[in-house]
Amino acid sequence: MATQAVVSATFESAPHLQKLATFSRIRALAWDGDVLYASRGYRLLKTRTTSGLLEWTSVGGYRPEWWRELTSRSRLTYRLVRDGFHALAVHPGGNLIAAVPGAIATLASGGSEFRVAHSLLRGTRPLHITATPDGRVYWGEYFDNPRRDEVHIYTSDDAGTSWNVAHAFPEHSIRHIHNIVYDRWRNCLWIFTGDYGKECRILKASLDLATIDEVVAGNQQARAVAAVVAEDGLYFASDTPLEQNYIYYLDLNGHVKKCSALPSSSICACYNRSGMFFSAMIEPSPVNPGRDVTLVGSSNGERWDVLERWRKDSWPMKYFQYGNAFLPDGENSTDLLAATTVAVTGADCATSIWRTSAT
């Protein structure tokens, strides 16, 4: 399901991290309570973290084109061709819906193989997939769109088996869709779009998308992907190579407050029982010159501290990806934090898991 938070506001400092394990060649994708789903190549795994052991068991697999079976075996070719699972949503009925290269694939509850439910017409994958408690599933088109064609939100009412266009953004209104996040306190959706000028929008929508209201828009600080929903509002981070990036708090009256500076663009956020977490990627620009991937966290939304850093590796970003720390979506009921680092020295394509505590 979509990222949201149950965060205590009683702590005065950022969460403390205690490293539990690092798993090579595994990418964390989504939480479902105390279960963490992850992938190794084109096989989906899970671990029940409250069992006391971080042991992975196989859930199912996806059969890509034959050549991807080869490229996914090497870290560099895996990065080069953007192999593997890229997003995952857990449907309330038990189905698992994933973004894989060029398609949306669904694993039926109790099954063992992901089946293509929708072949993408534009772009290679959405950035996120969102499931809601009433059984709907959503994703938005993410593609280059130089002509600013119409952009679609797709939905499924049958647990990811089939997909239909639920909403179309008109021509020249947005470039693409960054994220769709479910808000359980207000039973609505938050939609994030980009990339320039009035295309940068944070929208609040009803679950049937019949009503979509603009809340924040019109500048690079409204160009966002990463968000954490809290009971009293929304935390989001900007994703721009053109300006300094920040974490913001949007309250229930529509007021935006700047919380903390970030060293670069952010496209990932998550939460656990101890707090909220955002990662900043390596996307060099005149205003974002850093060469470190950064993980920041807060227990109360007021104080934000850097918790971890990773240095970019030597492989060219144009071909082998920006350095980043991917944070899983979903409902995390534990005090654990998982992050998958890519294109960084000493931790390329590896998932680290920490126990967190607020001090």
N, C-alpha and C positions, 0 to 999 in steps of 0.2 A: 504494500500500500504506500501511499505518498508519505513523504517525510513530515513529521510533526513532533512536537516536544511536550513532555511533562517535566518541567524543570523547576526545581526549588529555587526560591529567591532569597534563601536565608544565608547562603554562603558568601563570604567576602573575597575569596581568592579563586583563581582558576583551578580546574581539576588537576590533580596529580596523576601521572601515568606510571604504571608498573608493567614493564614488558613481560608478557607471558610466553609468546611464541612468534616465530616468523616462518612463513610457509612459502617456499619458492614456487614460481609458476602457477600461483593461485590468485584469482581475482575475486574479491568480495563484491557481492552484487546487491543483496537485500536481506534485511532482518524480517522475521515473522515471530514476534515475541522473543523467546530465548533461542530460536533457531536461526542460524546464519547460513544463507545460501551463497555459494561461490562457484567458480568455474575453473577447470584446468583444460585449456584448449576448448574443445567442443563437448566436454562432459560437465554436467552440473552436479555439484556436491552439496552436502549440508553437514552441519555439526550442531548438536544440541548443547549449548554452552553451559547450561546449569547442571549437566551430568558430572561435572568435575574433570572431564577429559575433553581435550580439543582434538577429537578424532573425526576424520571426514569419511562419510559414506556416500556412495553413488546414488543419485536420484534418477538420472536419465541422460540421454545424449541427443545431439543434433548432427545430422549428416550433411556437411557442406559440400561444395564442389570438390572434386577429387584432388585438385591441386592445393586446396586449403588444408587438407589432411597432412600435406607435406610442410607447408609454410608454418603451420601452427606448432610444429615440433621444435622450432628454433626461436629463441627470444627475439633476435633481430628481425627475422622475416615475419614473425608474429606482429611486431611493431610496425614494420614496413607496410604490410597490407591490411592492417587493422583487423586482425583475426579475432575469433572468439565471441563470447557473449558480451554485450555492451550495456544492457539494462535488463531488469527483471522485476515483474510485479507478481505478487501472490494474491490470487483471487479468493474471495471468501469461501467459495465452493471447493477449493483445493487445486484447481488448475494453476499452472505456472505459465506466464506469458513473457516471452523474451524478445529482445532485439538482437538479431544476428545480422551479419553483412547482407544487405539487400532484402531483408524480410523480417516480418513478425512471425514468430513460431510459438506454438502452444503445446505444452505437455499436459495431457488429460490426467486428472486425478487417478492415481493408481497405475498410470502408464509408464513406459520406459523410453519412449522416443518422441522428441519434439517434431511436430508436423508444421509445415508452412501454412499459415492461415491467411497471409497477405503478402504479396510481393510488392516491394516499394516501387513507386513510379518515379519518384524524384528523391535524390539523396541516397545515402547508404544506410542510415539508421536514425531514429529519433534519439535524443539525449536521455530521455526518461520515459517510463511507462507508469501510469497511475491507475490503481484499482480503488474503488470506493466500497463501503460496507453494503450498499444496496445492490452490488453486483456489476455495476458499470465499470468499464475499463477505457482509458483514454491515452492517446499520444498525439503529439503535434508534429507536423512536417518540419524537418530541418535539412535544408539544402541551400546551395549557394545563391540561387535566385537573382541573377544580375538584372533581369528585366522587371523584377518586382511583380511577378505573376500572382494570381490568387493563391492563398495558402490555406491548408485544410487542417482541421482537428478531426481525427478519426475516433470512433467509439465502437465498442462491442457490448451487446446486451446478452450474449450467450457464452460468457466466460472465455472470450478470446477465440472462439471458433470462426466467427465471421466479423467483418469490419465494414462500417459505413461512414461517409462524411457526415459529421454532426454539425459542423460550423465551417464557414468559408470566410476568411478575411479577404476583402476586395483587393483588386489590383492596386499597387502603389501604396498600400496601407502599412504593410510590414514586410520585412525580408524573410523571416522564418520564426518558428516557435522554439523557445529555449526549454521551457518546462511547464508542466501542469501539476499542481500540488493540491491535494485534498486537505480541507480544514474541517476537522470533526467537531470543533466547538461551534462553528457557524454553519456547518453542513453546506459548504460551498467549495468552489474551486478557485485557486489563484493561477492565473495564466501569465507567463512571462514571454515577451517578444522582443526582437531586436531588428536592426542593429544601429541605425543612425537617426538622429533628429527625432521626429515624432513616431518613428518606428519602434522606439524604445518605450515599452508600455508594461505596467503591472495592472492587471485586470482582475476584477472579482466577478465570478460567474455562478449562476445557479447550476445545479447538477445536470439539468437537462439542456443547459446552454441557451435557454430561451432569453435569459437576461444576462448581459455582460456589461459591466460598468468599469470605466476607466478610473483608477485610483491615483496612480503616479505615472507621469509620462513626459516625454519631450526633451530628455537630455541623457548624457552618457551614464549618469548615476542611476538612471532607471533601466539601464541595460543590465539585466540580471538573469542568472540561471539558478544559483544556489539559494535555498530558503529553508528556514525552520519555522513551523507554525507553533505558536504558544497560545495559552489560554487568553492572554491579554493583548495579543497582536501578532505581528509577523516580523521575523528577522530575515533580512536578505543581504546579499553582497553584490557589489557591482562587478561587471565583467567587461572592462574596457582597456584597450591598449593605448587610448588617447589621453587619459587623465589618471590622476591618483585614484586608487580603488579604496573602498570603505565597506565596513559592515554597518547596516542601518537597522533601525527599529521603526516599524510602522504601527502606530497605535490604532485603536478602534475608531477614533475620530478622523482618521486619515492624515494625521500629522506624522512627519518623518523626522527622526532624530539620528544624527551621526553618532555611531558607537565607537568605532575603532578604525584606524587606517590599516590597509593591507599592502604588502609589498608588490602585489601584482593582481591579475584577474583571478576571480574565484568562480568555479563552476560546480563545486561539490560542498554539501553540508549534511550534517546528521546530528542526532542527539542520543543521549542515554540517560540513565537515572541521575548522573552526576552533573550533566550540563549539555551545552551546545558546542558544535565544532564546525569550523570552516577551513578549507584548504585553499592556499593560493598557489597557482601554477607558475611555471616559467614561460612567460610570453614577452620576450624582450621588446622594448620600445623606448623612445627617448624619455618617457616619464616612468617607465617600469624596467629599469636596467638590470635587475637582480638576476642571479644565477642559482638561487635556492628555491626549492619547494618548501613551503611553510605550512605548518598545522597550528591553528590558533584555537583556543577554547575559552569558555566562560561558564561559570556556575550560576550567574545571576543576570546576565545580559548587560551588566554595567562595566565590569572589569574584564578585559580580554588580554590574554597572555599567549606568547609563542610557546608551544609545547614541544615541537619537534622541527628539525630542518634536515633537508637532504640536498646535496649538491648535484647539479646537472652533470650527466656523463658526457663523454667526448663525441658521441655520435650526432650527426647533423639533425637539427630539429625539423627541417623541411621534409625529410624522409622518414625519420625514426621517432617522431612525436616530441612534443614539448614535455618537459618534466612535469609530473603531476602526482598528487595523492588522491586517488578516487575513494570516496566515502559511500558506503552502501545506503540505499534508500530503505524505506520500510519502518515498521513499528518495533523499536528496540526496547524491551522491558528489562534489560540487564544493566550492569555497571561496566560492561565491556565496550571497548572501542576498537573497530577494525578499519584499517586503511591499506589500500593497495597502491604502492609506489611504482612508477614507470619512468624510464629514462633518467634514472638517478644513480649515482655512484654507490656501489655496494648493496643496493636494494632494488635492482631492476626487476620488474614483473614479480614482485613479492608482496605478500600480505602480512602485515604485522598486527598482532592483537595485544591490547593492553587492558589491564584492570584499572579503572579510574576511581578516584575518590576526591571529594571536595574537602579542602582543609581551610 
